[in-house]
Amino acid sequence: MMKYLDKYFEKNPQFFSHRGLDNIDSINQFLSPPKKWLNNPFQFYDMDKAVNEIINYPKNRPILIHGDCDADGVSACAVLTSYLSKIGYNIESYIPNRTIEGHIISKKAIDFAHSIGCSLIITCDIGMSGKLEVEYGKSKSIKFIITDHHKINKDTPNAYAIINPWLEENKNLCFKDYSGSGVAFKLCHAINKKLSLEEDLVYKLMSIAAIGIISDKVSIKNENRYISFYGYNQIKSGNNLGISLINNKVSKNKTQVNINKIVQIMNMATNIEDPSLGVKLLTTNNPVLANKYANIILTTFKKNKLSFSNAIQSAIRQAHAQSYKKNKCIFIISNYDSAYNGAIASRLVFNFNLPCAVISKMNDSNFKGSCRSVEGVNLLSLLNLNEDIFLNSGGHPMAAGFIISQQNIEKFKKIFLEYMISQNINMTDKKNRIDGEISLSDINSDLISMLKKFRPFSSGNEIPIFKTKNVSLVGNPSIFGSDNSSIQFMVEHNHVTLNAIGFNLINRFEILLSKNKLDIEYSILINNDKVNLKVYNIN
């Protein structure tokens, strides 16, 4: 493998430079992350204060772990619930109903905590709002430890302790781009170090934490690479019963882990009557209960899959009806569940290479929005500059969200479009997405083995996209999908013939038929050792 890496590095250095890897040593560390990448958790401001509070908290009294309702929030809640339960604490988990309670600290959760005699709430991934809610909890003698990874806003609650890499006091923190599950993991890491407990108690949590890292698309670098790499391998080895059940039920090849599919399913798990079911699945060791939870979640996922697909297609049609080239962005009002907003926005950014905002109705008076961006366009700055028009907002430069009243939607649309028009955005420049120009004959066991070692793929370590020029169409292509938007065909190059699938590529069908030689951009799919190409562009 080393010889192949050396050879491939010389031939396609961009594959590695796209991942911040500029020499063989850095590549080797990426492929086998060293323990030094697991940073000292006590570098965080307030960490020692939070740890001491938890250590001294009576174990006969419940602690409420309050997470958010997406895959990152659920996995963060599961990390803390699993760890603290294992070391003897009485833990109650709480995931809010997003439609009724929203995405801030829930007053209903506070009332529940008070009713069961809880005097400590640990939040995770719930955001940095909820100032009034924390004061309400404090009036009931409840302390708050907030763990989060969103940027700090002006209404930061006056909690007992705040573990957040973006606090001003953390300006010298060596790494900041954590997910909510990553910050929750660091709190467990700190408690474990303070109590001098077995390292495995924490390390085994990486399989759960990896779900949140991949879901929230934080950069797969430094500690995120360490946690997601070993977490991914833990999932492969079956260390988490719930994750293994989900993977085995949806994977065609039981020896492979489709972590992006697992993340998609866990995000859908919030669309059920019991929002905490995802946490229960990730933390139970009971095979009967795990199977029950997994089946409910998968049934819900399948039920919503068609609705989700329809939401995507509706958004794509809206995008094509807009002057997106002139506006340099896409602005969508969706009639579908607000849980889909982030995924819809991500798909549109991928398809059009433009920043995107998707807004849908959250309840009778408010709307929820999700934004996704392209390199060089900071969404968080845009939201922060206009925070007065939002009820709540936050996120990251490349992915942000907000809650807005109906009366302010048009105002935000105008602001969004004006901002994007002012930015230096080139929607046709997708060269940064190409990880290598190869022949189909280069897709051999060595390349496939190398690609497997780079898993899991996410932000900063995206699924590799290759380009092959002058391929020939073999036979007749076919159209498929409920809306006839996708195509399937065979291509040949250098005496190698492979099957290719182009989802939502019906607009390239005529090009496919009209040219003798084609240039294709694609990723490589492996199912039961059979190679297929997932095509993104045809020229």
C-alpha positions as CSV (number, residue, x, y, z in Angstrom):
1,M,0.0,0.0,0.0
2,M,2.9,2.4,0.8
3,K,4.3,2.0,-2.7
4,Y,0.9,2.7,-4.2
5,L,0.4,5.7,-2.0
6,D,3.8,7.2,-3.0
7,K,2.9,6.6,-6.7
8,Y,-0.6,8.0,-6.4
9,F,0.7,11.0,-4.5
10,E,3.0,11.9,-7.3
11,K,0.4,11.4,-9.9
12,N,-2.6,13.1,-8.2
13,P,-1.3,15.4,-5.4
14,Q,-4.7,17.3,-5.4
15,F,-6.4,14.2,-3.9
16,F,-4.2,14.8,-0.8
17,S,-4.0,18.6,-0.9
18,H,-7.8,18.8,-0.8
19,R,-7.5,17.1,2.6
20,G,-4.7,19.3,3.8
21,L,-2.1,16.6,3.3
22,D,1.1,17.7,1.7
23,N,3.6,14.8,2.4
24,I,3.7,11.1,3.0
25,D,4.1,11.6,6.8
26,S,0.9,13.7,7.1
27,I,-0.9,11.1,4.9
28,N,0.2,8.2,7.2
29,Q,-0.9,10.1,10.3
30,F,-4.3,10.8,8.6
31,L,-4.7,7.1,7.8
32,S,-3.7,6.1,11.3
33,P,-4.4,9.0,13.6
34,P,-2.0,9.2,16.6
35,K,-3.2,9.5,20.2
36,K,-1.7,13.0,20.4
37,W,-4.6,14.2,18.2
38,L,-6.9,13.5,21.2
39,N,-6.5,17.0,22.8
40,N,-6.4,17.7,26.5
41,P,-10.1,18.4,27.5
42,F,-9.1,20.7,30.3
43,Q,-7.9,23.3,27.7
44,F,-11.6,24.3,27.6
45,Y,-12.7,27.2,29.7
46,D,-15.1,26.1,32.5
47,M,-14.2,22.4,32.0
48,D,-12.7,22.0,35.5
49,K,-15.7,23.8,37.0
50,A,-18.2,21.6,35.1
51,V,-16.3,18.4,36.0
52,N,-16.1,19.2,39.7
53,E,-19.9,19.9,39.8
54,I,-20.7,16.6,38.2
55,I,-18.2,14.6,40.3
56,N,-19.7,16.1,43.5
57,Y,-23.3,15.7,42.4
58,P,-25.3,13.1,44.5
59,K,-25.6,9.8,42.5
60,N,-29.0,9.1,43.9
61,R,-30.4,12.3,42.4
62,P,-31.2,12.4,38.7
63,I,-29.3,14.5,36.1
64,L,-31.2,15.6,33.0
65,I,-29.3,15.4,29.7
66,H,-31.1,17.8,27.3
67,G,-30.1,17.3,23.6
68,D,-31.3,18.7,20.3
69,C,-33.5,16.8,18.0
70,D,-31.1,16.2,15.0
71,A,-28.5,13.5,14.7
72,D,-25.8,15.6,16.3
73,G,-28.0,16.5,19.2
74,V,-29.2,12.9,19.7
75,S,-25.7,11.5,19.5
76,A,-24.4,14.1,21.9
77,C,-27.1,13.3,24.3
78,A,-26.4,9.6,23.9
79,V,-22.7,10.1,24.6
80,L,-23.3,11.8,27.9
81,T,-26.2,9.5,28.9
82,S,-24.1,6.4,28.1
83,Y,-21.0,7.5,29.9
84,L,-22.6,9.0,33.0
85,S,-24.9,6.0,33.4
86,K,-21.9,3.6,33.2
87,I,-20.1,5.4,36.0
88,G,-23.1,5.2,38.3
89,Y,-25.2,8.3,37.8
90,N,-29.0,8.4,37.6
91,I,-29.6,9.8,34.1
92,E,-32.7,11.0,32.4
93,S,-32.5,11.9,28.7
94,Y,-34.6,14.6,27.0
95,I,-35.0,15.4,23.3
96,P,-37.6,18.1,22.5
97,N,-40.4,17.9,20.0
98,R,-39.1,20.4,17.5
99,T,-42.5,21.5,16.3
100,I,-43.8,22.3,19.8
101,E,-40.6,23.2,21.7
102,G,-38.2,24.4,19.0
103,H,-34.5,24.2,19.1
104,I,-33.7,26.0,22.4
105,I,-33.7,24.9,26.1
106,S,-37.2,23.6,26.6
107,K,-39.3,25.0,29.5
108,K,-41.1,21.7,29.4
109,A,-37.8,19.9,30.0
110,I,-37.1,22.2,33.0
111,D,-40.5,21.4,34.5
112,F,-39.9,17.7,34.0
113,A,-36.5,17.9,35.6
114,H,-38.0,19.8,38.6
115,S,-40.8,17.2,38.9
116,I,-38.3,14.3,39.3
117,G,-36.1,16.1,41.8
118,C,-33.3,17.0,39.4
119,S,-31.1,20.0,40.3
120,L,-28.7,19.7,37.4
121,I,-29.4,19.9,33.6
122,I,-26.6,19.3,31.1
123,T,-27.5,20.6,27.6
124,C,-25.8,19.5,24.4
125,D,-26.1,20.9,20.9
126,I,-29.2,22.9,21.9
127,G,-27.6,26.2,21.0
128,M,-26.5,29.2,22.9
129,S,-29.9,30.8,23.3
130,G,-32.4,30.2,26.1
131,K,-31.4,33.0,28.5
132,L,-34.9,33.3,29.9
133,E,-35.3,29.6,30.2
134,V,-32.1,29.2,32.2
135,E,-33.3,31.9,34.6
136,Y,-36.6,30.1,34.9
137,G,-34.7,26.9,35.8
138,K,-32.5,28.7,38.3
139,S,-35.7,29.9,40.0
140,K,-36.4,26.2,40.6
141,S,-32.9,25.7,42.1
142,I,-31.6,23.9,38.9
143,K,-28.0,24.4,37.7
144,F,-27.1,24.4,34.0
145,I,-24.0,23.1,32.4
146,I,-24.2,24.0,28.7
147,T,-22.1,22.0,26.2
148,D,-22.3,23.4,22.7
149,H,-20.4,24.2,19.5
150,H,-22.4,27.0,18.0
151,K,-21.0,30.6,17.8
152,I,-21.7,32.8,20.8
153,N,-24.5,35.3,20.6
154,K,-25.5,38.3,22.7
155,D,-28.1,36.4,24.6
156,T,-25.8,33.8,26.1
157,P,-27.5,32.3,29.2
158,N,-26.0,32.8,32.6
159,A,-25.3,29.1,33.2
160,Y,-23.2,27.6,35.9
161,A,-20.6,26.4,33.3
162,I,-20.4,26.7,29.5
163,I,-18.2,24.3,27.5
164,N,-18.0,25.8,24.1
165,P,-14.9,26.2,21.9
166,W,-16.1,29.6,20.6
167,L,-16.1,31.3,24.0
168,E,-13.8,34.3,24.0
169,E,-11.9,32.7,26.9
170,N,-11.1,29.8,24.5
171,K,-9.2,32.0,22.0
172,N,-6.0,29.9,22.5
173,L,-7.7,26.5,22.1
174,C,-5.7,24.5,19.7
175,F,-8.8,23.1,17.9
176,K,-12.3,24.6,17.7
177,D,-14.3,23.0,15.0
178,Y,-16.1,20.4,17.2
179,S,-19.6,19.0,16.7
180,G,-22.1,18.9,19.5
181,S,-21.3,15.3,20.0
182,G,-17.6,16.1,20.0
183,V,-18.0,18.7,22.9
184,A,-20.1,16.1,24.8
185,F,-17.3,13.6,24.3
186,K,-14.7,16.1,25.6
187,L,-16.7,16.5,28.8
188,C,-16.8,12.7,29.3
189,H,-13.0,12.6,28.5
190,A,-12.4,15.2,31.2
191,I,-14.4,13.5,33.8
192,N,-12.7,10.2,33.0
193,K,-9.2,11.8,33.4
194,K,-10.2,13.5,36.6
195,L,-11.4,10.2,38.1
196,S,-8.4,8.2,36.6
197,L,-10.8,5.6,35.1
198,E,-10.2,3.1,32.3
199,E,-9.6,4.9,29.0
200,D,-11.9,2.4,27.2
201,L,-14.9,3.9,29.1
202,V,-14.5,7.0,27.0
203,Y,-12.9,5.6,23.8
204,K,-15.9,3.3,23.3
205,L,-18.1,6.3,22.9
206,M,-16.4,7.3,19.7
207,S,-18.8,5.2,17.6
208,I,-21.7,7.4,18.9
209,A,-19.7,10.7,18.7
210,A,-18.8,9.9,15.0
211,I,-22.5,10.0,14.1
212,G,-22.7,13.7,15.2
213,I,-19.4,14.6,13.6
214,I,-20.5,13.3,10.2
215,S,-24.0,14.7,10.6
216,D,-23.0,18.2,11.4
217,K,-20.3,18.3,8.6
218,V,-17.6,19.8,10.8
219,S,-14.1,19.4,9.3
220,I,-12.6,15.9,9.5
221,K,-9.3,17.2,10.8
222,N,-7.3,17.0,14.0
223,E,-9.5,15.5,16.8
224,N,-12.5,15.1,14.6
225,R,-10.5,12.8,12.3
226,Y,-9.3,10.8,15.4
227,I,-12.8,10.4,16.8
228,S,-14.6,9.7,13.5
229,F,-11.8,7.3,12.2
230,Y,-11.8,5.1,15.3
231,G,-15.5,5.6,15.8
232,Y,-16.1,4.3,12.3
233,N,-13.9,1.3,12.9
234,Q,-15.8,0.6,16.2
235,I,-19.0,0.6,14.2
236,K,-17.5,-1.9,11.8
237,S,-16.5,-4.1,14.7
238,G,-20.0,-3.9,16.1
239,N,-19.3,-2.2,19.4
240,N,-22.6,-0.4,19.5
241,L,-25.7,-2.6,19.4
242,G,-28.1,0.0,18.1
243,I,-25.9,1.3,15.3
244,S,-25.0,-2.2,14.2
245,L,-28.7,-3.1,13.9
246,I,-29.5,-0.1,11.8
247,N,-26.5,-0.8,9.5
248,N,-27.3,-4.5,9.1
249,K,-30.9,-3.7,8.3
250,V,-30.1,-1.2,5.5
251,S,-26.8,-2.4,4.2
252,K,-26.5,-4.8,1.2
253,N,-23.1,-5.7,2.4
254,K,-22.9,-6.5,6.1
255,T,-19.1,-6.1,6.1
256,Q,-19.4,-2.4,5.1
257,V,-20.6,0.5,7.1
258,N,-22.6,3.3,5.3
259,I,-22.3,5.9,8.0
260,N,-23.9,8.6,5.9
261,K,-27.0,6.4,5.6
262,I,-27.0,5.8,9.3
263,V,-26.8,9.6,9.9
264,Q,-29.7,10.2,7.4
265,I,-31.8,7.6,9.3
266,M,-30.9,9.1,12.7
267,N,-32.0,12.5,11.5
268,M,-35.3,11.0,10.4
269,A,-35.7,9.5,13.9
270,T,-36.8,12.8,15.2
271,N,-40.0,12.5,13.2
272,I,-41.6,10.1,15.6
273,E,-43.9,10.3,18.6
274,D,-41.0,9.7,21.0
275,P,-38.2,12.1,20.1
276,S,-35.8,10.4,22.6
277,L,-36.0,7.0,20.7
278,G,-32.7,7.7,18.9
279,V,-31.0,8.1,22.3
280,K,-32.5,4.9,23.6
281,L,-31.3,3.1,20.5
282,L,-27.8,4.3,20.9
283,T,-27.5,3.6,24.6
284,T,-29.3,0.3,25.2
285,N,-27.5,-3.0,25.6
286,N,-30.7,-5.0,25.5
287,P,-31.0,-6.8,22.1
288,V,-34.8,-7.0,22.3
289,L,-35.3,-3.3,23.0
290,A,-32.6,-2.3,20.5
291,N,-34.4,-4.3,17.8
292,K,-37.7,-2.7,18.8
293,Y,-36.3,0.8,18.6
294,A,-34.5,0.1,15.3
295,N,-37.6,-1.2,13.7
296,I,-39.7,1.8,14.8
297,I,-37.0,4.2,13.5
298,L,-36.6,2.4,10.2
299,T,-40.4,2.2,9.7
300,T,-40.5,6.0,10.2
301,F,-37.6,6.5,7.8
302,K,-39.2,4.5,5.0
303,K,-42.5,6.3,5.5
304,N,-40.8,9.6,5.2
305,K,-38.4,8.7,2.4
306,L,-40.9,9.4,-0.4
307,S,-41.9,12.6,1.2
308,F,-38.2,13.6,1.5
309,S,-37.6,12.7,-2.2
310,N,-40.6,14.8,-3.2
311,A,-39.3,17.7,-1.1
312,I,-35.9,17.5,-2.9
313,Q,-37.6,17.4,-6.4
314,S,-39.9,20.3,-5.5
315,A,-36.9,22.4,-4.4
316,I,-34.9,21.6,-7.5
317,R,-37.9,22.7,-9.7
318,Q,-38.1,25.9,-7.7
319,A,-34.4,26.5,-8.1
320,H,-34.7,26.1,-11.9
321,A,-37.6,28.6,-12.0
322,Q,-35.4,31.2,-10.3
323,S,-32.8,33.6,-11.7
324,Y,-30.2,31.7,-9.8
325,K,-27.3,32.5,-12.1
326,K,-28.0,36.3,-11.8
327,N,-28.7,36.1,-8.1
328,K,-25.7,33.8,-7.4
329,C,-27.9,31.9,-4.9
330,I,-31.0,29.9,-4.4
331,F,-33.9,30.8,-2.0
332,I,-36.5,28.2,-1.4
333,I,-39.9,28.3,0.4
334,S,-40.7,24.7,1.1
335,N,-44.1,23.2,1.9
336,Y,-42.4,20.1,3.5
337,D,-41.3,19.2,7.0
338,S,-38.7,21.6,8.4
339,A,-36.6,18.6,9.3
340,Y,-35.7,18.3,5.6
341,N,-34.4,21.9,5.3
342,G,-30.8,21.2,5.9
343,A,-30.6,18.1,3.6
344,I,-32.5,20.0,0.8
345,A,-30.1,22.9,1.1
346,S,-27.1,20.6,1.0
347,R,-28.4,18.9,-2.1
348,L,-29.0,22.2,-3.9
349,V,-25.5,23.4,-3.1
350,F,-24.1,20.2,-4.5
351,N,-26.2,20.4,-7.7
352,F,-25.8,24.1,-8.4
353,N,-22.6,25.1,-6.5
354,L,-24.3,28.1,-5.1
355,P,-25.3,29.2,-1.5
356,C,-28.8,28.2,-0.6
357,A,-31.5,29.1,2.0
358,V,-34.5,26.8,2.6
359,I,-37.4,28.0,4.7
360,S,-40.5,26.0,5.8
361,K,-43.3,26.4,8.3
362,M,-42.4,25.4,11.9
363,N,-45.7,26.2,13.7
364,D,-48.6,28.5,13.3
365,S,-46.6,31.7,13.7
366,N,-42.9,30.9,13.0
367,F,-40.7,29.5,10.2
368,K,-37.5,27.5,10.4
369,G,-34.6,28.2,7.9
370,S,-31.5,26.3,7.0
371,C,-28.6,27.7,4.9
372,R,-25.7,26.0,3.2
373,S,-22.8,27.8,1.5
374,V,-19.9,27.4,-0.8
375,E,-16.2,28.0,0.0
376,G,-15.5,31.7,0.8
377,V,-19.1,32.8,1.6
378,N,-19.7,33.2,5.3
379,L,-23.3,32.5,6.3
380,L,-22.8,33.1,10.0
381,S,-21.5,36.6,9.4
382,L,-24.6,37.3,7.3
383,L,-27.0,36.0,10.1
384,N,-25.1,37.8,12.8
385,L,-25.2,41.1,10.9
386,N,-29.0,40.8,10.7
387,E,-29.8,39.0,14.0
388,D,-32.5,41.5,14.9
389,I,-34.9,40.0,12.3
390,F,-34.6,36.5,13.6
391,L,-36.1,34.9,16.7
392,N,-33.1,32.7,17.0
393,S,-30.1,32.1,14.8
394,G,-26.7,30.4,14.8
395,G,-24.4,27.8,13.2
396,H,-21.2,27.9,11.2
397,P,-19.8,29.8,8.2
398,M,-20.8,27.0,5.8
399,A,-24.0,25.8,7.5
400,A,-26.3,27.9,9.6
401,G,-29.9,28.1,10.7
402,F,-32.6,30.4,12.1
403,I,-36.1,30.8,13.3
404,I,-38.0,33.7,11.8
405,S,-41.5,35.1,11.9
406,Q,-43.5,35.1,8.7
407,Q,-43.5,38.9,8.4
408,N,-39.7,39.0,8.2
409,I,-39.2,36.3,5.5
410,E,-39.4,38.7,2.5
411,K,-37.0,41.1,4.3
412,F,-34.5,38.3,4.9
413,K,-34.9,37.1,1.3
414,K,-33.9,40.6,0.1
415,I,-30.9,40.7,2.4
416,F,-29.8,37.2,1.4
417,L,-30.0,38.0,-2.3
418,E,-28.2,41.3,-2.0
419,Y,-25.4,39.7,0.1
420,M,-24.9,36.9,-2.4
421,I,-24.8,39.2,-5.4
422,S,-22.0,41.1,-3.7
423,Q,-19.9,38.0,-3.2
424,N,-17.3,36.6,-5.5
425,I,-19.1,33.4,-6.5
426,N,-18.4,31.4,-9.6
427,M,-20.9,28.7,-9.9
428,T,-19.1,27.0,-12.9
429,D,-15.9,26.6,-11.0
430,K,-16.0,23.1,-9.7
431,K,-12.4,22.2,-10.3
432,N,-11.8,22.0,-6.5
433,R,-14.2,19.0,-6.5
434,I,-12.0,16.9,-8.8
435,D,-9.6,14.7,-6.8
436,G,-7.9,13.1,-9.8
437,E,-8.1,12.6,-13.5
438,I,-7.9,8.8,-14.0
439,S,-8.6,6.1,-16.5
440,L,-11.3,3.5,-15.7
441,S,-8.5,1.0,-15.8
442,D,-7.0,2.8,-12.7
443,I,-10.0,1.6,-10.7
444,N,-8.3,-1.4,-9.3
445,S,-7.9,-3.2,-5.9
446,D,-5.1,-0.8,-4.8
447,L,-7.2,2.3,-5.4
448,I,-10.2,0.9,-3.7
449,S,-8.1,-0.2,-0.8
450,M,-6.7,3.3,-0.5
451,L,-10.1,4.9,-0.6
452,K,-11.4,2.6,2.1
453,K,-8.6,3.8,4.4
454,F,-9.7,7.4,4.0
455,R,-13.2,6.7,5.3
456,P,-15.3,8.1,6.8
457,F,-15.9,10.9,4.3
458,S,-17.3,14.3,5.4
459,S,-16.4,18.0,5.3
460,G,-12.7,18.5,4.6
461,N,-12.5,14.8,3.6
462,E,-15.3,14.7,1.0
463,I,-16.2,11.6,-1.0
464,P,-13.5,11.6,-3.7
465,I,-14.7,12.7,-7.1
466,F,-12.7,11.6,-10.2
467,K,-12.7,12.7,-13.8
468,T,-12.3,10.4,-16.8
469,K,-12.1,12.0,-20.3
470,N,-13.1,10.4,-23.6
471,V,-15.3,7.5,-22.4
472,S,-17.6,5.8,-24.8
473,L,-21.3,5.0,-24.2
474,V,-22.0,1.3,-24.3
475,G,-25.5,0.2,-25.3
476,N,-28.7,2.2,-24.6
477,P,-29.0,4.3,-21.5
478,S,-32.3,4.1,-19.4
479,I,-34.3,6.6,-17.4
480,F,-35.6,5.7,-13.9
481,G,-37.0,7.2,-10.7
482,S,-40.5,8.1,-9.7
483,D,-40.2,11.4,-11.6
484,N,-38.0,10.1,-14.4
485,S,-35.2,12.3,-13.3
486,S,-32.3,9.8,-13.1
487,I,-30.3,7.9,-15.7
488,Q,-28.4,4.6,-15.9
489,F,-25.9,3.7,-18.5
490,M,-22.7,1.8,-19.3
491,V,-19.3,3.4,-20.2
492,E,-16.1,2.1,-21.6
493,H,-12.6,3.4,-21.4
494,N,-9.2,1.6,-22.0
495,H,-11.0,-1.7,-22.4
496,V,-12.8,-1.4,-19.1
497,T,-16.6,-1.3,-19.0
498,L,-18.5,-0.1,-15.9
499,N,-22.1,0.6,-14.9
500,A,-22.9,4.3,-14.1
501,I,-25.8,5.9,-12.4
502,G,-26.7,9.6,-12.5
503,F,-29.2,10.7,-10.0
504,N,-31.2,13.8,-11.1
505,L,-29.1,14.0,-14.3
506,I,-31.9,13.9,-16.8
507,N,-30.8,17.3,-18.0
508,R,-27.6,15.6,-19.4
509,F,-29.4,12.8,-21.2
510,E,-29.3,14.5,-24.6
511,I,-25.5,15.1,-24.2
512,L,-25.1,11.4,-23.3
513,L,-26.8,10.4,-26.6
514,S,-25.3,13.1,-28.9
515,K,-21.6,12.7,-28.3
516,N,-19.2,10.0,-29.4
517,K,-16.8,10.7,-26.5
518,L,-17.8,11.9,-23.1
519,D,-16.1,13.4,-20.0
520,I,-17.6,12.2,-16.8
521,E,-17.2,13.2,-13.1
522,Y,-18.0,10.6,-10.6
523,S,-17.4,8.8,-7.3
524,I,-16.7,5.1,-7.0
525,L,-19.4,2.9,-5.3
526,I,-18.5,-0.6,-4.0
527,N,-21.3,-3.0,-3.3
528,N,-20.3,-6.6,-2.6
529,D,-17.0,-6.0,-4.4
530,K,-18.9,-4.8,-7.5
531,V,-17.8,-1.4,-8.8
532,N,-20.3,1.2,-10.0
533,L,-19.9,4.8,-10.8
534,K,-22.1,7.6,-9.3
535,V,-21.9,10.3,-11.9
536,Y,-22.3,13.9,-11.0
537,N,-21.6,15.6,-14.4
538,I,-21.4,14.7,-18.1
539,N,-19.8,16.8,-20.8
